[in-house]
């Protein structure tokens, strides 16, 4: 009988620890990484803007469609990535082809937004690609503490940035080392 109590207590501890820690975390999370590729800046830019084939959520994405017109600011691209239980609306807020792209990402379920800054610089006949993500998870749903735990102590924002760069490199046919900012 004591083993059952130990098992149940351990299970509850594992389940509730992320929730409890997440309740006390702030709402701002940051991630940044960079890579060098052999592709020229325009080639990288073209892959980045081919969002139907290379969405920001890559492997989690079940489909991509263009966003409604009201989501598009100043005629800039906007799209919706279907992740199954939620959808992300991705809006280009600024672009300086083929050097700089600013994206605003908004989740449909969790009060989560992310502002991505992607920089592409020429480097030794190829490109240096750097991505920064400033993610904010506001109060609002029961998901918030869990998402804050996943983005903070578990490193979800940083892992997402690295995953996107790795996916972009694969799309370019390359396998570069991904480094910090």
C-alpha positions in Angstrom: 0.0 0.0 0.0 2.9 2.4 0.8 4.2 1.9 -2.7 0.9 3.0 -4.2 1.1 6.2 -2.2 4.7 6.8 -3.2 3.8 6.2 -6.9 0.7 8.5 -6.8 2.7 11.2 -4.9 5.5 11.1 -7.4 3.1 11.2 -10.3 1.3 14.3 -8.9 4.7 15.9 -8.3 5.7 15.4 -11.9 2.4 16.7 -13.2 2.1 19.7 -11.0 5.7 20.9 -10.8 5.6 22.5 -14.3 2.2 24.1 -13.5 3.5 25.6 -10.2 6.8 26.8 -11.6 5.0 28.3 -14.6 2.7 30.3 -12.3 5.7 32.3 -11.0 7.5 32.9 -14.3 7.4 36.2 -16.1 5.7 36.6 -19.5 8.8 37.5 -21.6 11.1 34.9 -23.2 13.9 35.3 -25.7 15.8 33.1 -28.0 18.5 33.8 -30.6 20.8 31.8 -32.9 22.7 32.1 -36.1 24.3 30.0 -38.8 26.5 30.4 -41.9 25.4 28.9 -45.2 26.9 28.7 -48.6 23.7 30.0 -50.2 23.7 33.7 -51.2 21.3 36.1 -49.4 18.8 36.1 -52.2 18.6 32.3 -52.2 18.0 32.3 -48.4 15.4 35.1 -48.8 13.5 33.1 -51.4 13.3 30.0 -49.1 12.2 32.1 -46.1 9.3 33.7 -48.1 8.2 30.3 -49.5 6.2 29.9 -46.3 3.8 27.3 -47.9 6.7 24.9 -48.2 8.8 26.1 -45.3 6.5 27.4 -42.5 7.8 28.8 -39.2 6.6 25.7 -37.3 8.0 23.2 -39.9 7.4 19.7 -38.6 4.4 20.7 -36.3 2.6 22.3 -39.2 -0.3 20.4 -40.7 -1.1 23.0 -43.4 -0.6 26.6 -44.5 -3.1 29.0 -46.0 -3.0 32.7 -46.8 -4.3 34.9 -44.0 -7.5 37.0 -44.5 -6.9 40.4 -46.1 -7.4 42.3 -42.8 -4.4 40.4 -41.3 -2.2 41.8 -44.1 -0.6 45.1 -43.3 0.6 47.4 -46.1 0.2 44.5 -48.6 2.9 42.5 -46.8 2.5 38.7 -46.7 0.6 37.0 -43.9 -0.4 33.4 -43.5 -1.9 30.9 -41.0 -0.2 27.8 -40.0 -2.5 25.0 -38.8 -0.9 23.1 -35.9 -4.0 20.9 -35.2 -5.2 22.1 -31.8 -4.2 25.7 -32.5 -3.3 28.0 -35.4 -0.6 30.6 -35.7 -1.1 33.7 -37.7 2.2 34.9 -39.1 2.4 38.5 -40.3 5.3 40.2 -42.0 5.5 43.6 -40.4 8.7 44.9 -42.2 10.9 43.6 -44.9 14.1 44.8 -46.5 14.8 42.2 -49.2 17.1 40.2 -49.1 18.5 41.4 -45.7 15.9 41.8 -43.0 12.5 40.4 -42.2 10.3 41.1 -39.1 7.5 38.7 -38.3 4.7 38.9 -35.8 3.3 35.6 -34.7 0.1 35.1 -32.8 -1.4 31.9 -31.4 -5.2 31.4 -31.6 -5.6 29.5 -28.3 -2.8 30.6 -25.9 -2.3 34.3 -25.4 1.1 34.0 -26.9 2.8 36.4 -29.4 6.3 36.3 -30.8 8.2 38.9 -32.7 10.9 37.4 -34.9 13.8 39.4 -36.5 15.6 37.5 -39.3 18.8 39.0 -40.6 20.6 37.7 -43.7 24.1 39.1 -44.3 26.5 38.3 -47.1 29.5 36.4 -45.7 32.4 34.9 -47.7 30.4 34.2 -50.8 27.5 32.8 -48.7 25.3 34.1 -46.0 25.1 34.5 -42.2 21.6 34.1 -41.1 20.6 35.2 -37.6 17.2 34.8 -35.9 15.9 36.5 -32.7 12.6 35.7 -31.1 11.0 37.8 -28.4 8.1 35.8 -27.1 5.4 37.0 -24.7 2.9 34.8 -23.0 0.2 36.8 -21.2 -2.3 35.6 -18.6 -5.6 34.4 -19.9 -6.0 30.6 -20.2 -5.1 27.6 -18.1 -2.4 26.8 -20.7 -0.3 29.8 -19.7 1.7 28.3 -16.7 2.5 25.2 -18.7 3.6 27.2 -21.8 5.7 29.5 -19.7 7.4 26.5 -18.2 8.0 25.0 -21.6 9.3 28.3 -23.1 11.5 29.2 -20.0 13.1 26.5 -18.0 12.7 23.9 -20.7 14.1 26.3 -23.4 11.3 26.2 -25.8 11.9 29.6 -27.4 15.6 28.8 -28.0 14.8 25.3 -29.3 12.2 26.8 -31.7 14.7 29.3 -33.1 17.4 26.6 -33.6 14.8 24.3 -35.1 13.7 26.9 -37.6 17.3 27.7 -38.7 18.0 23.9 -39.1 14.8 23.5 -41.2 15.9 26.5 -43.3 19.4 25.0 -43.8 17.9 21.7 -44.8 15.7 23.4 -47.4 18.9 25.0 -48.8 20.5 21.5 -48.9 23.0 22.4 -46.2 23.9 21.2 -42.7 25.7 24.1 -41.0 26.6 24.5 -37.3 24.1 26.6 -35.5 25.6 29.0 -32.9 24.4 31.5 -30.4 23.8 35.1 -31.4 
